Amino acid sequence: MKIAQIAPPWIAVPPAGYGGIEWVVALLADELVARGHDVTLFASGGSVTKAKLDSVFDPAPGPTKIGNTYLEVLHAFHAYERAGEFDVIHDHSGMVGLAIAASVGHNVVHTVHGPLIEEALRWYRMVSGRVDFVAISDSQMKPGPDLSWAGRVYNGIPVERYPFRTDKEDFLLFVGRVNREKGPEVAVEVARRTGARLVMVVAIKEKFEQAYWDENVKPILTGKEEILGEITVDEKADLMARARAVLFPIQWEEPFGLVMAEANACGTPVLSFPRGAAPEVIADGETGFLCADVEALSAAVARVEEIDPNACRARVEKMFSAQAMTSGYEEIYERVLAR
């Protein structure tokens, strides 16, 4: 197939640091090329890909420009000008790309990477039927069962990049942005209740995140925590492989959660609340524990040795690898083209 992949324009693919969508796009484009497809990736300059790279911006605008409508229009319009060259266009970008896609009348697949909040749902319903949507979890689809879904494909990770270890060190790990939804203060509370050493890899990019840290997390720190800022993927993977468990105390209906798959790929159990896609990513009692509240989350720390690291790795290889994700999208493309 001749396939176009449209990434968000803000940062290079794959990202040097944080960037979940960009990682997914990078893996998918490379794996599709490896399978013999003719792939063009529309992404910003600096991107590294096995596909044919087509860029409007070089260098990339950067994360501070996210939401700039002018830049988003330039990127999306340039990609859709070439729509007739492809069998399938797979759009991972935002509302501007989706608006153009709805009027193109071509085979456009759009992955819904974010939550279906009411504002987004209203817009998706307006273009439903003109674009084929793909969900990244069953949970994500629940607010909009009436949309023109082509199917569900779980996000994938490069499993081979994550070191697998069965021997763990005695610390708990939290990885995430600093906001209410991610629950960093819950991780601190679990460590306090259990007496466990806590390593926190936290990303503070916005003023409101700094304010949340200062008001909700900093006051309850004991001084025994190891606080790290944004680190490289390899450094994060090393920490995940060594950790006794990864805490994922989400406070919202997260549509996927790459951290859970990454930790399991390292053979490390995940302790989470049963929100969003967590019950789909984590097999309760097999690759981690789904806990009702902070008390249950704390109690689960004493049970992590019940989890077989090999089972964690095997589940990720089967369900959340780049290869599994690519096979899922190939089926979606074929289904769309067969209509």
C-alpha positions as CSV (number, residue, x, y, z in Angstrom):
1,M,0.0,0.0,0.0
2,K,1.0,3.6,-0.5
3,I,0.4,5.1,3.0
4,A,0.8,8.7,4.3
5,Q,1.4,9.2,8.0
6,I,0.7,12.7,9.3
7,A,2.4,13.4,12.6
8,P,1.7,16.5,14.7
9,P,4.1,19.3,13.5
10,W,5.4,20.5,16.8
11,I,8.4,18.2,17.5
12,A,10.5,15.8,15.6
13,V,9.7,12.1,15.1
14,P,10.7,10.3,17.2
15,P,11.0,12.8,20.1
16,A,14.2,13.3,22.0
17,G,12.2,13.3,25.3
18,Y,8.5,13.3,26.1
19,G,6.1,12.8,23.2
20,G,3.8,9.8,23.2
21,I,2.1,10.4,19.8
22,E,5.4,11.0,18.1
23,W,6.8,7.7,19.4
24,V,3.8,5.8,18.1
25,V,4.1,7.4,14.7
26,A,7.8,6.8,14.5
27,L,7.4,3.1,15.3
28,L,4.4,2.6,13.0
29,A,6.1,4.3,10.0
30,D,9.3,2.3,10.3
31,E,7.5,-1.0,10.8
32,L,5.2,-0.4,7.8
33,V,8.3,0.3,5.6
34,A,9.9,-2.9,7.0
35,R,6.8,-4.8,5.8
36,G,7.2,-3.5,2.3
37,H,4.7,-0.6,2.2
38,D,5.5,2.7,0.5
39,V,5.3,5.2,3.3
40,T,5.6,9.0,3.4
41,L,5.8,10.6,6.8
42,F,4.7,14.2,7.0
43,A,6.6,15.5,10.0
44,S,8.9,18.3,11.0
45,G,12.6,18.5,10.1
46,G,14.9,16.6,12.3
47,S,12.7,13.6,12.2
48,V,14.5,10.2,11.7
49,T,12.5,7.6,9.8
50,K,12.8,4.8,7.3
51,A,9.8,6.4,5.4
52,K,10.1,9.2,2.9
53,L,10.1,12.4,5.0
54,D,8.2,15.4,3.9
55,S,8.6,18.5,6.1
56,V,7.2,22.0,6.0
57,F,9.2,23.1,9.0
58,D,13.0,22.7,9.6
59,P,13.7,22.8,12.5
60,A,10.5,21.8,14.2
61,P,8.5,24.7,15.8
62,G,9.0,23.2,19.3
63,P,6.5,22.4,22.1
64,T,6.0,26.1,23.0
65,K,4.2,26.5,19.7
66,I,1.7,23.7,20.3
67,G,-1.8,25.0,19.4
68,N,-0.5,27.7,16.9
69,T,-3.3,27.5,14.3
70,Y,-1.2,29.1,11.5
71,L,1.6,26.5,11.8
72,E,-0.9,23.7,12.1
73,V,-2.7,24.8,8.9
74,L,0.5,25.0,6.9
75,H,1.5,21.5,8.0
76,A,-1.9,19.9,7.4
77,F,-2.7,21.6,4.2
78,H,0.6,20.7,2.7
79,A,0.1,17.0,3.5
80,Y,-3.5,16.9,2.2
81,E,-2.4,18.6,-1.1
82,R,-0.8,15.3,-1.9
83,A,-3.8,13.2,-0.9
84,G,-4.4,11.7,-4.3
85,E,-1.0,10.0,-4.2
86,F,-1.9,7.6,-1.5
87,D,-4.2,4.6,-0.9
88,V,-4.6,5.5,2.7
89,I,-3.9,8.7,4.7
90,H,-3.3,8.1,8.4
91,D,-3.7,11.3,10.3
92,H,-2.3,11.6,13.9
93,S,-2.6,15.4,14.0
94,G,-5.2,17.7,15.6
95,M,-8.5,19.4,14.7
96,V,-7.1,21.3,11.7
97,G,-6.0,18.1,9.9
98,L,-9.3,16.5,10.7
99,A,-11.2,19.4,9.3
100,I,-9.3,19.2,6.0
101,A,-9.7,15.4,6.0
102,A,-13.5,15.6,6.2
103,S,-13.6,17.5,2.9
104,V,-11.0,15.5,1.0
105,G,-13.2,12.6,0.3
106,H,-10.3,10.2,0.4
107,N,-9.5,7.1,2.6
108,V,-8.5,8.9,5.8
109,V,-7.9,7.1,9.0
110,H,-7.7,9.3,12.1
111,T,-6.3,7.9,15.4
112,V,-8.0,9.5,18.4
113,H,-5.0,9.9,20.7
114,G,-6.7,12.0,23.3
115,P,-9.7,11.6,25.6
116,L,-13.2,12.1,24.2
117,I,-14.1,15.1,26.3
118,E,-17.3,16.9,25.4
119,E,-15.7,19.6,23.2
120,A,-13.8,17.0,21.2
121,L,-16.8,14.7,21.0
122,R,-18.9,17.4,19.5
123,W,-16.4,18.0,16.7
124,Y,-15.8,14.3,16.0
125,R,-19.6,13.8,15.6
126,M,-19.7,16.6,13.0
127,V,-17.1,14.8,10.8
128,S,-18.2,11.3,11.7
129,G,-18.9,9.2,8.5
130,R,-16.4,11.3,6.5
131,V,-13.4,10.0,8.4
132,D,-12.6,6.5,9.9
133,F,-11.7,6.8,13.5
134,V,-9.4,4.4,15.4
135,A,-9.4,4.2,19.2
136,I,-6.4,3.3,21.3
137,S,-8.5,1.4,23.9
138,D,-12.0,0.1,24.3
139,S,-12.4,2.5,27.3
140,Q,-11.7,5.5,25.1
141,M,-14.7,4.7,22.8
142,K,-17.3,4.6,25.6
143,P,-18.3,8.3,25.4
144,G,-18.8,8.1,21.6
145,P,-20.1,4.7,20.5
146,D,-21.9,6.4,17.7
147,L,-18.8,7.6,15.9
148,S,-17.6,6.0,12.7
149,W,-15.1,3.7,14.3
150,A,-13.0,1.6,12.1
151,G,-11.7,-0.3,15.1
152,R,-9.4,-0.3,18.1
153,V,-5.6,-0.6,18.0
154,Y,-3.5,-0.5,21.1
155,N,-0.4,1.7,21.1
156,G,2.9,-0.1,20.7
157,I,6.4,0.3,22.1
158,P,9.8,-0.9,20.9
159,V,9.9,-3.8,23.3
160,E,13.5,-4.7,22.4
161,R,14.6,-1.2,23.7
162,Y,13.5,-2.0,27.2
163,P,15.9,-4.1,29.3
164,F,14.3,-7.1,30.9
165,R,15.3,-7.9,34.5
166,T,14.0,-10.4,37.0
167,D,16.2,-9.2,39.9
168,K,14.7,-6.0,41.2
169,E,16.0,-3.2,43.5
170,D,14.1,-2.0,46.6
171,F,12.5,1.1,45.3
172,L,9.1,2.2,43.8
173,L,9.0,4.4,40.7
174,F,6.7,7.1,39.6
175,V,7.0,8.5,36.0
176,G,4.6,11.2,34.8
177,R,3.6,14.8,34.4
178,V,2.8,16.8,37.5
179,N,-0.9,17.3,37.7
180,R,-4.0,16.0,39.4
181,E,-4.7,13.4,36.7
182,K,-1.4,11.6,37.2
183,G,-1.5,11.6,41.0
184,P,2.1,12.2,42.0
185,E,1.0,13.0,45.5
186,V,-0.6,9.6,45.7
187,A,2.7,8.0,44.9
188,V,4.3,10.0,47.8
189,E,1.6,8.8,50.1
190,V,2.0,5.2,49.1
191,A,5.7,5.4,49.8
192,R,5.1,7.0,53.2
193,R,2.6,4.3,54.2
194,T,4.8,1.4,53.2
195,G,8.2,2.9,54.1
196,A,9.4,2.2,50.6
197,R,12.0,4.3,48.8
198,L,10.5,6.4,46.1
199,V,12.1,7.6,42.8
200,M,10.0,10.2,41.0
201,V,10.7,11.1,37.3
202,V,8.5,14.2,36.9
203,A,8.0,16.5,33.9
204,I,7.1,20.1,34.8
205,K,6.6,22.0,31.6
206,E,3.8,24.5,32.4
207,K,3.3,27.1,35.2
208,F,0.2,25.2,36.4
209,E,2.3,22.1,36.8
210,Q,4.9,23.9,38.9
211,A,2.0,25.4,41.0
212,Y,0.6,21.9,41.5
213,W,3.9,20.6,42.6
214,D,4.4,23.5,45.0
215,E,0.9,23.2,46.5
216,N,0.1,19.5,46.5
217,V,3.3,17.5,46.3
218,K,6.2,19.4,47.8
219,P,4.5,19.9,51.2
220,I,4.1,16.2,51.8
221,L,7.6,15.1,50.7
222,T,9.6,13.5,53.4
223,G,13.0,14.3,52.0
224,K,13.8,10.6,51.4
225,E,12.4,10.7,47.8
226,E,14.8,10.9,44.8
227,I,13.3,13.6,42.5
228,L,14.5,13.5,38.8
229,G,13.4,15.8,36.0
230,E,12.9,14.8,32.4
231,I,15.4,12.1,31.4
232,T,16.2,10.1,28.2
233,V,14.2,7.1,27.2
234,D,17.1,4.8,27.9
235,E,17.5,6.2,31.4
236,K,13.8,5.8,32.1
237,A,13.9,2.2,30.8
238,D,16.9,1.4,33.1
239,L,15.0,2.8,36.1
240,M,11.9,0.8,35.2
241,A,13.9,-2.4,34.8
242,R,15.4,-2.0,38.3
243,A,12.3,-0.8,40.1
244,R,10.4,-3.2,42.5
245,A,7.2,-1.8,41.0
246,V,5.9,1.2,39.1
247,L,3.1,3.3,40.6
248,F,0.5,4.6,38.1
249,P,-2.2,6.2,40.3
250,I,-4.2,7.9,37.6
251,Q,-7.1,10.1,38.6
252,W,-8.9,10.2,35.2
253,E,-10.0,8.0,32.3
254,E,-6.6,7.9,30.6
255,P,-7.2,6.5,27.0
256,F,-4.0,4.3,27.1
257,G,-0.9,5.0,29.3
258,L,2.4,4.0,27.7
259,V,4.1,3.9,31.1
260,M,2.2,0.8,32.0
261,A,3.3,-1.1,28.9
262,E,6.9,0.2,29.2
263,A,7.2,-1.0,32.8
264,N,5.8,-4.4,32.0
265,A,8.2,-4.8,29.1
266,C,11.0,-4.5,31.7
267,G,9.4,-7.3,33.7
268,T,8.2,-4.8,36.3
269,P,4.7,-4.9,37.8
270,V,2.4,-1.9,37.8
271,L,0.2,-0.8,40.6
272,S,-2.7,1.4,39.4
273,F,-6.2,2.5,40.0
274,P,-8.8,0.8,37.6
275,R,-9.4,4.0,35.6
276,G,-9.4,4.5,31.8
277,A,-7.5,1.8,29.9
278,A,-5.6,0.5,32.9
279,P,-7.8,-2.7,33.2
280,E,-7.0,-3.4,29.5
281,V,-3.3,-2.8,29.8
282,I,-2.8,-4.4,33.2
283,A,-3.9,-8.0,33.8
284,D,-4.9,-7.8,37.5
285,G,-2.8,-10.3,39.5
286,E,-0.7,-11.3,36.5
287,T,1.2,-8.1,35.4
288,G,0.3,-5.9,38.3
289,F,-2.6,-5.0,40.6
290,L,-5.6,-2.8,40.0
291,C,-6.5,-1.1,43.3
292,A,-9.6,0.6,44.5
293,D,-8.0,3.3,46.7
294,V,-4.7,4.4,48.3
295,E,-5.1,1.9,51.1
296,A,-5.3,-1.0,48.6
297,L,-2.5,0.5,46.5
298,S,-0.3,0.5,49.6
299,A,-1.2,-3.1,50.5
300,A,-0.4,-4.2,47.0
301,V,3.2,-3.2,47.4
302,A,3.8,-6.2,49.7
303,R,2.4,-8.5,47.0
304,V,4.5,-7.5,44.0
305,E,6.8,-10.5,44.4
306,E,3.7,-12.6,43.3
307,I,4.0,-11.1,39.8
308,D,6.1,-13.1,37.3
309,P,8.4,-10.7,35.3
310,N,8.3,-13.2,32.4
311,A,4.5,-12.9,32.3
312,C,4.8,-9.1,32.2
313,R,7.2,-9.2,29.2
314,A,5.2,-11.8,27.3
315,R,1.9,-9.9,27.5
316,V,3.6,-6.7,26.2
317,E,5.2,-8.6,23.3
318,K,1.8,-10.1,22.4
319,M,-0.4,-7.0,22.8
320,F,1.6,-3.8,23.0
321,S,4.6,-4.2,20.7
322,A,5.3,-2.2,17.6
323,Q,4.7,-5.3,15.6
324,A,1.3,-6.0,17.2
325,M,0.3,-2.3,16.7
326,T,1.3,-2.4,13.0
327,S,-0.6,-5.6,12.3
328,G,-3.7,-3.9,13.8
329,Y,-3.4,-0.9,11.6
330,E,-2.8,-3.0,8.5
331,E,-6.1,-4.7,9.2
332,I,-7.8,-1.3,9.5
333,Y,-6.3,0.0,6.3
334,E,-7.4,-3.2,4.4
335,R,-10.9,-2.9,5.9
336,V,-11.2,0.8,4.8
337,L,-9.9,0.0,1.3
338,A,-12.2,-3.0,0.8
339,R,-15.4,-0.9,1.1
